[in-house]
């Protein structure tokens, strides 16, 4: 990525912000449904430093918006957060888990292993990871945020009536894609939070005083083994590979960030902020889909969000916990639901527009995907291939949802793919001791001249 790209991205950022300021800012707030619940829960039990988290995640928002030029989210590492909350991790144990995951991802990025890994993963498996992540968000919105609500509980400002109203408003915005839905919901939520928060819990001036933290070996071992191992496949598959693919799908007019650059970004964010107690963060396809769904089309809104978070962390810091804890779950739940639906929708293009179905053509002209000088010809899959691709994607989704683990979904999808297309080691010439005589299905291109029925 050179200076020309940076100038192009930032020119696009400011032009988009100038033309659609409310939509960009609204889109930047689209991922709050994932960020706020986990960040608040971790801060309440002293598993992270809220002030450091706001400052450093804000800085990463600013840098990613400027460098990548897309609404790339900075969100919690969910598997680490879940373990840290359930086991009441100390700050040292939480950041140690982030150190472990980020260190491994950084090594994979520098050595090129991440790029190679991406090149050998079939598109149906990647789509399955994306759709599975979207379905997981939908289930999480229902079970954790919306289902516990009553008609009048837990309060007059947070109940099923508010959830139904927010959902109906969300449906209405389908007719107006640039309507700043997330911005309005955020403002309403903050107003309700102020009304619900007692005077003693309101934010007050508390200038950030960073404290340098060096985890002990015991803390590092606990964080890495108990939380880091479960997060590693999630970060690699959903926060790096799936994000690169999703960016190309949602924003084809902008260059998609490479998996190497995303891996470097994830690694550096935590290897810097973790020393000050900041929450382990990553990028995520769910957050990108959420911010796109609510109006963000460039990195401008993310930069504005980052500036806001930095100011809040520097000025108010830990005193924000009480206010954020009162944020209505009904509003957060609907935002998470919308993000999940937007992410799951990418599965629609599996057999009609997926990137592996585009083949380079000899024709000259503007490229369909990247705006270059070479056109790309879309390859129409056969009916048999469509069924195979769909089955692989569904198998990936099923494994992910059934075991609530991206790694299990990935393995299930790959095994299903290999069942249709055995690796070359199993299909050598006759006489080899590895020849299992497994028929390999050839995927051909459909043409208008291809006969649908054979003549007798």
C-alpha positions in Angstrom: 0.0 0.0 0.0 1.6 3.2 -1.2 1.1 6.9 -0.8 -1.1 7.0 -3.8 -3.5 4.6 -2.1 -3.5 6.6 1.1 -4.3 9.8 -0.7 -7.0 8.1 -2.7 -8.6 6.6 0.4 -8.5 9.8 2.4 -9.9 11.8 -0.6 -12.8 9.3 -0.7 -13.2 9.5 3.0 -13.7 13.2 3.2 -15.8 13.4 0.0 -18.1 10.7 1.4 -18.3 12.5 4.8 -19.1 15.8 3.0 -21.9 14.3 1.0 -23.4 11.9 3.5 -22.3 13.1 7.0 -25.2 11.6 8.9 -25.1 8.3 7.1 -21.4 7.9 7.7 -21.6 8.7 11.4 -24.6 6.5 11.8 -22.8 3.6 10.1 -19.8 4.0 12.4 -22.2 3.4 15.4 -23.6 0.2 13.8 -21.3 -2.1 15.7 -22.1 -0.8 19.2 -24.4 -3.8 19.8 -21.3 -6.0 19.9 -18.9 -3.6 21.5 -20.9 -2.2 24.4 -22.1 -5.4 26.2 -18.7 -7.0 26.2 -16.7 -3.9 27.0 -19.1 -3.0 29.9 -19.1 -6.5 31.3 -15.3 -6.7 31.3 -14.9 -3.3 32.8 -17.4 -3.9 35.6 -15.4 -6.9 36.8 -12.1 -5.2 36.3 -10.9 -7.5 33.6 -9.8 -4.5 31.4 -9.1 -0.8 31.8 -12.0 1.0 30.3 -10.1 4.3 29.8 -7.2 2.5 28.1 -9.7 0.5 25.9 -11.4 3.7 24.8 -8.2 5.5 24.0 -6.4 2.7 22.1 -9.5 1.4 20.3 -10.2 5.0 19.3 -6.7 5.3 17.9 -7.0 2.1 16.0 -10.3 3.4 14.6 -8.6 6.5 13.3 -5.7 4.6 11.8 -7.7 1.9 10.1 -10.1 4.4 8.7 -7.2 6.4 7.2 -5.1 3.5 6.0 -7.8 1.1 4.7 -10.4 3.6 3.6 -13.4 1.3 4.5 -15.7 1.0 7.5 -13.4 -1.5 9.1 -14.5 -2.2 12.7 -12.4 -2.4 15.9 -14.3 -4.9 18.1 -13.7 -7.2 21.0 -12.2 -10.6 20.6 -15.4 -12.4 21.5 -14.0 -15.8 22.6 -11.5 -14.1 24.9 -14.2 -11.8 26.3 -16.6 -14.7 26.9 -14.0 -16.7 28.9 -12.8 -13.6 30.7 -16.3 -12.8 31.8 -17.2 -16.3 32.9 -14.0 -16.9 34.8 -13.5 -13.3 36.1 -10.0 -12.9 34.6 -7.7 -10.3 35.9 -6.4 -7.6 33.6 -3.1 -9.5 33.2 -4.8 -12.7 32.2 -7.1 -10.9 29.7 -4.4 -9.0 27.9 -2.2 -12.1 27.9 -4.8 -13.9 25.8 -4.7 -11.0 23.4 -0.9 -11.1 23.3 -0.9 -14.8 22.4 -3.4 -14.6 19.6 -1.9 -11.4 18.1 1.6 -12.8 18.3 0.6 -15.9 16.3 -1.4 -13.9 13.8 1.5 -11.5 13.3 3.9 -14.4 12.7 1.5 -15.9 10.2 1.3 -12.6 8.4 5.0 -11.9 8.2 5.9 -15.4 7.0 3.2 -15.4 4.3 1.4 -18.4 5.9 -1.8 -16.4 6.2 -1.8 -15.5 2.5 -1.1 -19.1 1.5 -3.9 -20.3 3.9 -6.3 -17.9 2.2 -5.4 -19.1 -1.3 -6.3 -22.8 -0.5 -9.6 -22.2 1.3 -12.6 -22.8 -1.0 -15.0 -19.9 -1.3 -18.0 -22.0 -0.1 -16.1 -22.5 3.2 -15.4 -18.8 3.6 -19.1 -18.0 2.8 -20.1 -20.6 5.4 -18.0 -18.9 8.0 -19.5 -15.5 7.1 -23.1 -16.8 7.1 -22.5 -18.8 10.3 -21.1 -15.7 12.0 -24.2 -13.7 10.9 -26.5 -16.4 12.2 -24.6 -16.5 15.5 -25.2 -12.7 15.9 -28.9 -13.2 15.3 -29.1 -16.0 17.9 -27.1 -13.9 20.3 -29.4 -10.9 19.8 -32.4 -13.1 20.6 -31.1 -15.2 23.5 -28.9 -12.7 25.3 -30.5 -9.3 24.7 -34.1 -9.6 23.6 -35.5 -12.8 25.0 -34.9 -11.8 28.7 -37.0 -8.6 28.2 -40.6 -8.4 29.6 -43.4 -6.1 28.5 -42.6 -3.7 31.3 -39.3 -5.0 32.6 -36.5 -4.5 33.4 -37.6 -0.8 33.3 -40.0 1.6 31.6 -37.1 2.6 29.3 -36.0 -0.9 28.4 -38.6 -3.5 27.5 -40.3 -5.3 24.6 -42.2 -2.2 23.5 -39.0 -0.4 22.9 -37.6 -3.5 21.1 -40.7 -3.7 18.8 -40.6 0.0 18.1 -36.9 -0.2 17.2 -37.5 -3.2 15.0 -40.4 -1.6 13.1 -38.2 1.5 12.6 -35.5 -0.8 11.2 -37.9 -2.3 8.7 -39.0 1.2 7.6 -35.4 2.2 6.9 -35.2 -0.4 4.1 -37.0 2.2 2.0 -34.4 4.8 2.9 -30.9 3.2 3.0 -29.1 6.4 4.0 -31.4 7.2 6.9 -29.2 7.5 10.0 -30.9 4.8 12.0 -28.0 3.8 14.2 -27.2 7.4 15.1 -30.8 8.1 16.2 -31.0 4.9 18.2 -27.7 5.7 19.8 -28.9 9.2 20.9 -32.2 7.8 22.2 -30.3 5.1 24.1 -27.9 7.7 25.7 -30.8 9.9 26.7 -32.6 6.9 28.3 -29.4 5.9 30.0 -29.1 9.4 31.6 -32.6 9.1 32.8 -32.1 5.7 34.3 -28.7 6.5 35.9 -28.7 7.9 39.4 -26.7 11.1 40.1 -24.0 9.3 41.9 -23.3 7.1 38.8 -23.1 9.9 36.2 -19.7 10.4 34.4 -17.3 12.9 36.0 -14.0 14.4 35.0 -11.3 11.7 35.4 -8.1 12.4 33.3 -6.5 9.3 31.9 -3.5 8.1 33.9 -2.0 5.2 31.9 -0.4 2.4 33.9 2.1 0.1 32.3 1.3 -3.6 32.8 3.7 -6.6 32.6 1.8 -9.9 33.0 3.4 -12.7 35.0 4.2 -16.1 33.4 1.3 -17.6 35.3 -1.1 -15.0 34.0 0.2 -15.4 30.5 -0.2 -19.2 30.6 -3.7 -19.0 31.9 -4.8 -16.4 29.4 -3.1 -18.1 26.4 -4.3 -21.6 27.1 -7.8 -21.0 28.6 -8.9 -18.1 26.2 -6.3 -17.6 23.5 -6.5 -21.0 21.9 -10.2 -20.7 21.4 -9.9 -17.2 19.9 -7.1 -18.1 17.4 -9.2 -19.8 14.7 -12.0 -17.2 15.2 -9.5 -14.3 14.6 -7.9 -16.0 11.6 -11.1 -17.0 9.8 -13.6 -14.3 10.8 -11.5 -11.3 11.6 -8.9 -11.6 8.8 -9.9 -13.9 5.9 -13.7 -13.3 6.0 -13.2 -9.5 6.3 -11.1 -9.4 3.2 -13.7 -11.4 1.2 -16.6 -9.4 2.6 -15.0 -6.1 1.8 -14.7 -7.1 -1.8 -18.4 -8.1 -1.9 -19.8 -5.0 -0.2 -17.4 -2.3 -1.5 -16.2 -3.5 -5.0 -15.3 0.0 -6.0 -12.6 0.1 -3.3 -9.5 -2.1 -3.1 -10.1 -4.8 -0.5 -7.5 -5.0 2.3 -5.2 -8.0 1.9 -5.2 -10.7 4.6 -1.6 -9.9 5.3 -2.3 -6.3 6.1 -5.3 -7.2 8.2 -3.2 -9.8 10.1 -0.5 -7.2 10.7 -3.1 -4.7 11.9 -4.7 -7.2 14.4 -1.2 -8.2 15.7 0.1 -4.6 16.2 -3.1 -3.3 17.8 -3.0 -5.7 20.7 0.8 -5.9 21.1 0.7 -2.1 21.7 -2.5 -1.5 23.7 -2.3 -4.6 25.8 0.6 -3.2 27.9 -1.8 -0.6 29.2 -4.7 -2.9 30.0 -6.7 -2.3 26.8 -9.3 -4.9 25.8 -8.1 -7.4 23.1 -9.5 -6.3 19.8 -9.7 -7.4 16.2 -11.5 -6.7 13.0 -14.6 -8.7 12.2 -16.9 -9.4 9.3 -20.0 -8.9 11.5 -18.9 -5.4 12.4 -18.1 -4.5 8.8 -21.5 -5.8 7.8 -23.2 -3.8 10.6 -21.5 -0.5 9.8 -22.2 -1.0 6.1 -25.9 -1.8 6.9 -26.3 1.4 8.8 -24.8 3.7 6.2 -21.0 3.7 6.3 -19.3 3.5 2.9 -15.8 4.8 3.7 -13.4 5.2 6.6 -14.6 8.7 7.5 -17.2 7.7 10.0 -14.8 5.3 11.7 -12.3 8.2 12.1 -15.0 10.3 13.7 -16.0 7.5 16.0 -12.3 7.0 17.0 -11.9 10.7 17.9 -15.0 10.5 20.1 -13.7 7.4 21.9 -10.3 8.9 22.5 -11.9 12.1 24.0 -14.2 10.0 26.2 -11.3 7.9 27.4 -9.0 10.8 28.1 -11.6 12.9 29.9 -14.0 10.5 31.6 -12.5 7.1 31.5 -13.7 4.6 34.1 -16.6 6.9 35.3 -18.5 6.0 32.1 -19.2 2.5 33.3 -22.3 3.3 35.2 -23.9 5.2 32.3 -23.1 2.6 29.7 -24.3 -0.1 31.9 -27.8 1.4 31.7 -27.9 1.4 27.9 -31.2 -0.3 26.9 -30.7 -3.9 25.8 -33.8 -3.7 23.6 -32.1 -1.2 21.3 -28.8 -3.0 21.3 -30.5 -6.3 20.5 -32.2 -4.9 17.4 -28.9 -3.4 16.1 -27.2 -6.8 16.6 -30.1 -8.5 14.8 -29.7 -6.2 11.8 -25.9 -6.8 11.7 -26.4 -10.5 11.7 -28.9 -10.4 8.8 -26.7 -8.1 6.8 -23.7 -10.5 7.3 -25.7 -13.6 6.5 -27.0 -12.1 3.2 -23.5 -12.5 1.6 -24.3 -16.2 1.2 -26.8 -15.3 -1.5 -23.9 -14.7 -4.0 -22.4 -18.2 -3.5 -23.5 -19.5 -6.9 -24.0 -16.1 -8.6 -21.2 -13.6 -8.3 -18.8 -15.2 -5.8 -15.2 -14.1 -6.5 -14.0 -17.6 -7.5 -16.6 -17.7 -10.3 -14.9 -14.8 -12.0 -12.3 -15.7 -14.5 -9.8 -13.4 -16.3 -10.8 -12.7 -19.9 -8.8 -11.6 -22.9 -11.2 -8.9 -23.5 -10.1 -5.3 -22.8 -12.1 -2.9 -20.8 -12.8 -1.9 -17.3 -12.6 -4.7 -14.7 -15.8 -5.6 -13.1 -14.2 -6.0 -9.6 -11.2 -3.8 -9.3 -11.6 -1.1 -12.0 -8.4 -2.2 -13.8 -7.7 -2.7 -17.5 -8.7 -6.3 -17.7 -12.3 -7.5 -17.7 -13.4 -10.5 -15.7 -15.8 -13.0 -17.2 -18.3 -14.6 -14.9 -18.4 -18.4 -15.0 -21.8 -20.0 -14.6 -21.6 -23.1 -12.4 -23.3 -26.3 -13.5 -26.4 -27.5 -11.5 -24.2 -30.3 -10.0 -21.6 -27.8 -8.9 -24.2 -25.5 -7.4 -25.5 -28.3 -5.2 -21.9 -29.2 -4.1 -21.0 -25.6 -3.3 -24.3 -25.1 -1.4 -23.7 -28.3 0.6 -20.2 -27.3 1.6 -21.4 -23.9 2.8 -24.3 -25.4 4.7 -22.0 -28.0 6.3 -19.7 -25.2 7.4 -22.6 -23.2 8.9 -24.0 -26.3 10.7 -20.6 -27.1 12.3 -20.1 -23.5 13.4 -23.6 -23.2 14.9 -23.8 -26.6 16.4 -20.6 -26.4 18.3 -20.4 -22.6 18.6 -16.9 -22.8 17.2 -15.5 -21.4 13.9 -12.7 -24.1 13.8 -15.3 -26.9 13.9 -17.3 -25.3 11.2 -14.1 -24.8 9.1 -13.1 -28.4 9.5 -16.6 -29.7 8.7 -16.7 -27.5 5.5 -13.2 -28.6 4.4 -14.0 -32.3 4.9 -17.2 -31.9 2.9 -15.3 -30.1 0.1 -12.6 -32.8 0.0 -15.3 -35.4 -0.2 -16.4 -33.9 -3.5 -12.9 -32.9 -4.6 -10.3 -35.2 -3.1 -6.8 -33.7 -2.6 -4.2 -34.7 -5.2 -2.5 -37.1 -2.8 -5.6 -39.4 -3.1 -5.9 -39.4 -6.8 -2.6 -40.4 -8.2 -2.1 -42.8 -11.1 -3.0 -46.4 -11.0 -0.4 -48.5 -9.2 0.3 -45.9 -6.5 -0.3 -47.1 -3.0 -2.3 -43.9 -2.5 -4.8 -44.6 -5.3 -8.2 -45.0 -3.6 -10.1 -44.8 -7.0 -12.2 -42.0 -5.7 -13.9 -40.3 -8.7 -13.2 -36.6 -9.0 -16.1 -34.5 -10.1 -15.1 -32.1 -12.9 -16.7 -28.7 -12.6 -17.4 -27.4 -16.1 -18.6 -24.2 -17.4 -22.2 -24.0 -18.6 -22.7 -22.4 -22.1 -25.8 -21.5 -24.0 -24.8 -24.1 -26.6 -24.6 -27.0 -24.0 -27.4 -29.4 -24.6 -29.6 -30.0 -21.6 -30.8 -33.4 -22.8 -28.8 -35.8 -24.9 -30.3 -36.9 -28.2 -31.0 -40.6 -28.6 
